[in-house]
């Protein structure tokens, strides 16, 4: 399936400008080729490619709307690594495995204080298309830990940390839920003060096993765990 990103409003489908350039200049596709366009909101248009000069459009043959998303949903709040390549790797793999939302956390030990959020969002769209997702994940910019806690439900929120002296539950012991939020700390982990603060806010701590994982590895690990638990309530389209 050749899947592209665009706007779907009723019977009107507009392929994203960058996608059009990719179709015409890079892929050098021809008129009449079968293509599919999603808006990342659960809608999918199928039809034949129409090229007029440098513009690409679609002669629509079918539109599917309200395609169900993955269940359960996973939101990972993660402190970005100093090496941006590692966090970009996490984003790509987590999106491919069905993550619903990513938030970048500012913590006491967060070394990276800025991030090109638009670039990350474009990478998430590319990973979504690669894995044939019709619901694109939400990518949130930096937020302070205290501010993040104002908008979450502690009943389905967990923090992964490496402090063995503090109480933790094995990841595999988390009961089934419709959605999960997991916090992952920076290189050097959350401080004990932050973990105590999270505990005070009724955020339960989890362990990811005996190995000490890098920040981005922990994120991919949790995304993989959720992927195994996914109940895909949609069919292949």
N, C-alpha and C positions, 0 to 999 in steps of 0.2 A: 504494500500500500504506500502510495506517495502522498504523505500527509503534510499539509501546510497550514499556516496560521492566518486568520483573517477575521473580519467582522461578519456576523450573521444576524440580520434584522429582517425577520419575515422571509420573503423570497429574495431579498437583496443580499448578495454575498460580495464582499470587497476583500481581496487578498492583500495582506500587509505589504507596504511598499518594498521593504527589504526582501520579503519573500518573492515578490515579482521579479526583482533584479536577479535573485538567485536562480529562479526558474529560467529566465531568458538568457542571462550572461554566463552563468556557471554551469547549470545542468543542461542548457541548450535543448530544452524540451520542445516538442513539436505540437502543432495544432492537432487536436483530436485525442491526445493522450489522456488516459483516465487519471483524474486527480481527486483528492479529498481535502476539504478545508474544515478546520475546527476553530471555534472561537475560544476554546479553553474553558467554556462554561457549561459543557455537557451537550453541545450541539454539533452536528456533523453534516456537511453538505458534500454530495458526490456528483460527479459529472465529467464533462470533457473540457480539456484545456482550450482556451481561446486566446491567441496571441495577436495583438495589434500593435505593430511597431515595437516599442520597448515596454508595453503594458501587457499584463497577463490577467486573464479573467477566467471564469468558469461558466460553462453552459450546464446548468443544474438539471440533474435527472432525478435526484432524491434528496430530501432533507430529513434527518432524524433529530428530534429534540428531546431534551430532558433525559439524556442517557445517564443511568445511575452511576454514581461515583463509587470508589472503593469504600469498604467498611471492614474493620474499624478505621477511623481517621487518626493520624499521628501528627502531632505538632512537636518539633524539636526546637528548643531555645538553646543556642550554642554560642560560646565565646569564640570569635574567629581567631585562627592561628596567626602567628607572626608571618609565616610563609603563606601568602595568599593562595598559592597553587594547591595547598592541602585542603583548604576550606572549599575551593572550587571543585576539587575532586569529590569531597563529601556531598556537595550540593547535587552534582551530576548523578552520583550513584543513588543517593536518597530519593531523588525525583524519579529515577527509573524504577525504583522499588515501591512507588506509590505514596510517598509522604505527602501530607496535605498542607502543611504550613511550616515555614522556617523563620525563626526570629534570631537576630544577632544580639548577644548579651554584652553589656558593659559590666565587668566585675572588678574586684580589687586588683586582680592579677592579669587582666586583659591587656596584652601588649599592643595589639593593633587597635588604633582608635578611629580609623576611617576605612571605608570600604566602598568600592564602586558598585552601588546597589543596582543600578540599571544594567550593568554588565552581568551581574549575578542573575537578574531576572531574565535576561536574554538567554543565558546558559540554561536556566530552568525550563524555558520554553523549548529550546533545542532538545533537551533531554526528554521532555514530555512527548515531543513529536517522534523522537527515536523509539520510545517505548509505547507509542500509539495510545497516549493518554488524551482523553477528551475533556478532562478537568485539570487545569494547570494549578499547581500549588501557589499559595500566597507566600510572598517573600517580603518580610518586614525588615526595615532598617534597624539601626542600633537602638536599644532601649536599656535603661538602667535596671538592675535587678529589682529594686524596690518598686519601680513603676510597673515592671512586668507583672509582678505579683498582684497588682490591683485589678487585673483583668482576666484572671484565671480561676478555675474551680479547683480548690485543693483536693477534692475527692478523687480526681483523676489526673493529678499532677505529681510527678516524681522527680527526684534529683539523683543523678548518678555521680558518685564520688569515690575516692580511693582511701578515705580515712578509715582504716580498719578498726580503730578504737571506738568508732561511733557506730551506732546500730544501723544495720542495713538489711534489706530483704532481697532475696535472689530475684532477678528479673523474671525468671520463669514462674515465680509464685504470685505474680500480679494477676488478679482475677480478670476475667473477660469484661471488656467495657466497649461502649460505642465509640469512644475517642480517648486518646491518651495525650498528655503533654509531658515531655521529659526534658529536664534541664541538664546541660553538659557544660562543665567548667572549662577554663582556659588551660594552657600549658602551665603546669604547676598546681592545677586543681583549684576548686573553691577554697577559700580560707575557712578555718574552723569557725570563725565569727559568722561568716556567711551561711555556713551549714546550720549553725545554731539558730540563725535568723530564719532560715527556711523552715526548720523544725518548729519554731515558734509560730510560724504561719501555717502549720499543719501540712507541710509538704513532706511526704515520706521519702526516705532514702532507699536506693536500690544498689545492688552490686552486679557488675557485669562479668563476674568470675574471678579466678585467681590471678589472671594475667593483668598487668598494668597496661592499659591501652592509651594510645595517643588520642588527642581530642577528636580529630576527624575519624579515626578508627572506631571510637566509641559511637559516634554518630551513625556511621555506616552499619555497625553491629546492631544498633537498636532499630534502624530502618529495615535491616534484614530480618530481625526477629518479628517485626510487625508484618513484613511481607509474607512470612510463613503463616501468620494468623489471619491474613486477609481473606475475607469472604467476598469474592467478586460477584456482586449481584447483577452485573451486566453480562451480556453475551458478547461474543466477538462480532464486530460490525465491519 
